[in-house]
Amino acid sequence: MSDQLTMQRTAMRIGPQGDFGVVVEGFDPTSTDDVREVKRAVYRERIALVKGVELEPRQLLALAGAFGTPVPYYEPIYHHPDLPEVFVSSNIDSGPQRIGVPKTGKFWHSDYQFMPRPFDLTFIQPKVVPTRDRGTYFIDLARAHDELDPALRRAVAGTTATHSVRRYFKIRPDDVYRPIHEVLDEIDARTPPVTLPTIHAHPHTGREVVYISEGFTTTITEPDGTERPDLLRELFAATGQLDDTFEHPAIRLQTFEAGDLLIWDNRSLIHRALHTTTPEPAVSHRVTVFDDAGIPA
Ligand SMILES: [Fe+2]
């Protein structure tokens, strides 16, 4: 019977999603072949929209674990109550029993870009999906690198970029009534700014990526220590991050529906949540992993 079922299973299909990423159909989360092929596709095309995969938190964690080593977010307020590696975004307020954090990621960023080792891959499973205005904006920083004006690309080569969580750190329920300087000192002690090359070569594809985000990148510095706020501004503008209309040609809106799973290469893309002023209930589960490479320092 099981052989028959295996025979009947539709083979996985991976096809382009317009000019951004791939769509995967017929994916079997328990198949090592399927995992290997999707992983390759994510490295090559940066993002995969996997259709028809509804996973419980434990299953999502197991699947992500087949791609790399899941890493819990450093702030426990985001953790799923039973599985710290599962990060919960939720705008459903159930009072003191609330699970997850609302309004996450409403600014351009890459996950953990402010840490010495940013996450390599991100997995998102939407659980409660709004009927409209749903999706996540993305910018492909590999494509952005290739499309930079050559003079700007030359000016940026060899510089470093410094990233900090300071501007977007979320005040936690326990921070209420604490003096703000105490909170800021704690942020600086736990997550001091990190410095990475402004342009890195992706460890799996060799493609160069201009790894900056308006949410976390604070400074571009020349090898001799000179800070270049002008270059940072130019890079933000050139990569579409200053466009509040989201009509810049570099910006893609990735939509999804119930039963979809998004997997993206966090070393190559930045993203920004789409939140509206009158939001419908929305919940998503996220797992982030380190694979065998990271970002070259
Ligand atoms: Fe994010």
Boltz pocket constraint, residues with backbone or C-beta under 6 A from the ligand:
constraints:
  - pocket:
      binder: B
      contacts: [[A, 105], [A, 109], [A, 110], [A, 111], [A, 271]]
      max_distance: 6.0
